[in-house]
């Protein structure tokens, strides 16, 4: 990645551009580079794009849960001195964004979720019984995408290393349980924050029905589909993702 990782206080993050802050929240095994396309595009369109490294594997086991990550995000926003932000989250990052918005609605101007957990978690944290088998993990990584070629060797190696690190595996499973515990079906109808839902039509991890349910439960949401696309739309179809998001931000006056 071309950006420098800033390390200040307890936070590590990438920051580029000036203007309205968009805080990007990565998923469970998603690196910051997954959002290269988003960072470049929106930093040139009058937005300050910030991608914090979430403490997914560095918090104590007791704090390895969605609520703690949402509080960490709040602390980061306070540290940066932002009055109001736009949150963009993929997978677990979407869930953290939703939970943060539930707890601190005044801080969030708009929310964008893509392949988000929060309603349906059956695919998170499961299927690691054969974690030492590289080909099994490779297939699991490829299944995240519509086009298996998006799962580069670098991505597969990273997932393989993560699930074969006992400490990280324990925390991955703790997060999966936490995601189920923090199901948001009852919270969503009370959340008035404008929300943009961008979903891959072929998402196997959080299927299209999940996007429809988010759209039905959230009072002020818009749902957009990307075809031939799996769980990480901003990686598989960055140009289409960015155009949808830019048009939505403009329509909302953000």
N, C-alpha and C positions, 0 to 999 in steps of 0.2 A: 504494500500500500504506500502511496506517495506521501501520505500525511504523517506528521510526527505525533507520537503518543505523548500527551502531556501527563505529568504525574504531579498532582498537587494534593496536599492533605492526604485523605484516604482514597482519593479518586484517580483513576487513569482514564483518559478519554482522548478522542480525536475531535478537532474542531476546525471548521472551515467556513468561509463566507461571513457576510454581515447582514443583519436585518432581523426579521422575526425568528425566534429560536424554534427549530424543529429538533426534538430529542429523539434519537433512533434507538430502539431497544431490541437487541439481538435475541435469538432463541437459545435453547438448551445447549446445542452443539454448534451454534452459528457464530462464526468469526466476524470481526468488525468489517473485514473486507467484503462480506456478503452484500454490503450496502454501498460499494464503490460507485455504482451507477447513480444512486440516489444522491450521494454526497456531491458528486461532480455537478450534476444537473441543477440541484436546488441551491447550491452555494453560488451559482452564477445567475440565479433568478431572484436575488434579493432576500435570501434566507440564511440564517446562521445555523448550520447543521452540526449537531454535536452527537457523538456516539460514545457513551460511557461503557467501559468494561464492567459488566454486571458481576457482582461477587458470588457467582453461582457455585464455585468450588472453594471459595476462601472463607466463607462464613462458617461459624461453628454449626455442627449438625442440628442443634436445637433451633438455629435461626435459618436453616436452609428451607425456606418456604416462601410462597408467593407474597404474603403480607410483609415479611421482612425486606424482601427485594423492593416492594412498593415504597416502604419507608426509606430505604436507602436512596431510591430515586428522588423522593421528596427532599432528603438531606442534600443531595447533589444540586437540585434546582435552587434551594436556599443558598448553598455555597456559591453558585454562579450568580446569584442576585437577580434571577429572572422573576418578573411579576407574573407573567403568563406565558405558557408554552404550548406548542403543538406536539403531541406524542405520536410516534409511529412505531408500531411493534409487530414483529413476526413471531408466530408460534408462542412459546412461553413469554417472549417480549410483549406480545399483544395482551396476554393475560395480566402481566405486571402493569401495563399501561391502563387497562380497564380497572384493576384493583386500586391503583393510585388515583384514578379519576373518581372512583367511588369515595375514597377517603378524603381527597383534597380537590373537590370540583372547581373551586375558585381559581385554581392554578392552571387549569387546562382549558385552553381556548377551543381546541379541536383535537380529535383522536382519529388515528388511522390504524386499522387492524387488517392483517393479512395472514391467513392460515393460523388464526389465533386459537389457543386453548382457552378454557374458561367455561365451556359447555360440554365438551366431549373429549375425554382423555384416554380412551382405550389404547391408543397407539403409543402413548408416552411411556418410556422407561421399561417397556416389555421386550421379550425376545432376545435376552442377552445370555441365555443358557449356553449357547455355542459361541461365546464371545472370543474365544481363542482362535476360532476358524476365520481366517482373513476373508475367504470367499463369501461366507455367510454375512459378515459385516459389510462387505462391499455391496452385496445385493440389497441389504437393508438401507444403505446410504443411497443407492441408485433409486430405490422405490420412493424416495422423498420427491423425486423429480419426474416430470413427464418424459423428458429426454434423459436417459441414463448417462449420457456423455457429460452432462453438467456436473455429475459426481466425479470430479477429477481425482487422480491418485492422491493429490495433496489433501483433499477433503476426506477421502476414505481413510488415509493414514491417520488423520487427526481423530476421526471417530473411533478407529481401532485402538489408538493409544488411550483415548478417554475411557472407553469401556473396559480396557484391560488394566486400568489404574484402580486398584481396589477402593481407595478413598473416594475417587471421582464416581465410581459406579454406585457406591453406597449413597452418595449425595444425589446422583441422578435418580435413583429409586425414591429417595426422600422427597425430591421435587415432584415426581410423578404422583406420589400419594397426596402431597400438598395441593397439587392442581385439582385433584378430585375433591378434596376437602373444601377447597375454595371455589366450588361451582357457583357461577354467578347468575343463574337463571332467575332467582328471586330479586337480585339487585338491579338487573338491567332496566326493567320498566321504570325505575325511579331516576335513572341517569339521563339528564337533559342535554349533556354535551353533544354537539354536532359530531357525528361519527361517519367516517368513510370506510366502507368494507370492500376490500379488493381481494378477490378469491380466484384461485386456479380451478377451472372446471373439472380437472382430473386430479384434484388433491386426494391422495389416498390416506393421508394422516388425519386431516380434519376434513371430512367429505363435504361436498357442496350443501348438503342439508344443514350443516352447522352454520354456514354463512346465512342461509335463509332464516334460520332460527334467531341468529344475532339480529338480523334486519327486522324481524317481526317483534322482538322483545325490546329493542332500543327505540325510544320515542322519536329520535331525530337522526335517522341514519339513511345513507344511500348505499346501495349494493351494486358493485361492478364486477363483471366476469372477465377473465382472460382465458382464452381457449388454448388447448395443447399446453397446459400448464399444471404443474403439481403444487407442492406445499410452499415453495419459496418464489413467489411471483417476481419479486424485485431482482432475483438472480437469473431466472429463466427468461424473462421478458422485460428487461430493465427499461427499454424505450417506451413500450406500451404502458408499463406501470407508471412511469414518470408523467406521461401525457395525461393519463386518467387522474392522477393525483393533482397535477398542476391545474387542470380544468376544475376539479372539485374545490381546491383552495380558492381559486378565483371566484367561483360561484358563491362561495361563502364569505367572500370579502377578507380572506386571510392572506 
